[in-house]
């Protein structure tokens, strides 16, 4: 890790003490360690931060100090007695962990709240207007007539069931590209990492019966309730742009089928088991044939496009000793 990052990390006394323990128990960085080797002296949050900041790196079956010499140098400069810390007993380990929780609570991690641009807000407002077309026949007719002018050449040459397949592919490409471009995965992972650290600190405080630390962590969790709104804003931003295309397509298909705008030979579809069914006939529960076919094509196209281009999945955080709440 960069030198300035190590210096910044060692400004936290609890991390400095934890790193001293790790250095001593790994025999100066020559041996590998795992969580069970240090759990009596370190909290899961301290262990996770050392891995997250790449002070500890995966090596074989455990973790090793990435640069033992530099760690030793900085620990000496900070005046940390590694020999003393290597023999921390249970009571002292609890004091160090509690101190780390107190420092973490006094200096909580701050994440800059995501903000939408003017264009994002305009897209969201227009998407809401289009969404009203599900109930407003006038909006639906305006959108459908405009799209019919664009899709007219295609519908004259291609059967209706293949038109649905083509639209599913186009919307799948459009949706996947926007999801990949507009979703701020780093910001999303920041929120996820903070929530994970709070869970790990809460579990460590529960294990050692530290009621004061638990109360501080609960206060932090209440203060971090805004993270849910932040995560929603991050995740929903690409959705408003995706809806600008997917809603009009859906409205046009609905207008085409329910409004009686299909050709005389476009009465329905032949499907396995059910056989020949009309477009408005219920096929899967209450879903009519046209809607079930559109949803199946959309899901299949989206999955295929994501696999082909290897996009669309959010990377998981790499912290160790993670647990679900």
Secondary structure, DSSP 8 states (H G I E B T S, - for coil): --HHHHHHHHTSHHHHHHHHHHHHHTTTTTS-B-HHHHTTTS-HHHHHHHHHTTSEEEETTEEEETTHHHHHHHHHHTT--HHHHHT--HHHHHHHHHHHHHHHHHT----------HHHHHHHHHHHHHHGGGT-HHHHHHHHHHHHHHHHHHHHHS-HHHHHHHHHHHHHHHHHHHHHHH--HHHHHHHHHHHHHHHHHHHHHHHHT-HHHHHHHHHHHHHTTHHHHHHHHHHHHHHHHHHHHHHHHHHHHHHHHHTT-S-TT--EEEETTTEEEETTSEEETTEEHHHHHHHHHHHHHHHHHHHHHT-S-------SS----
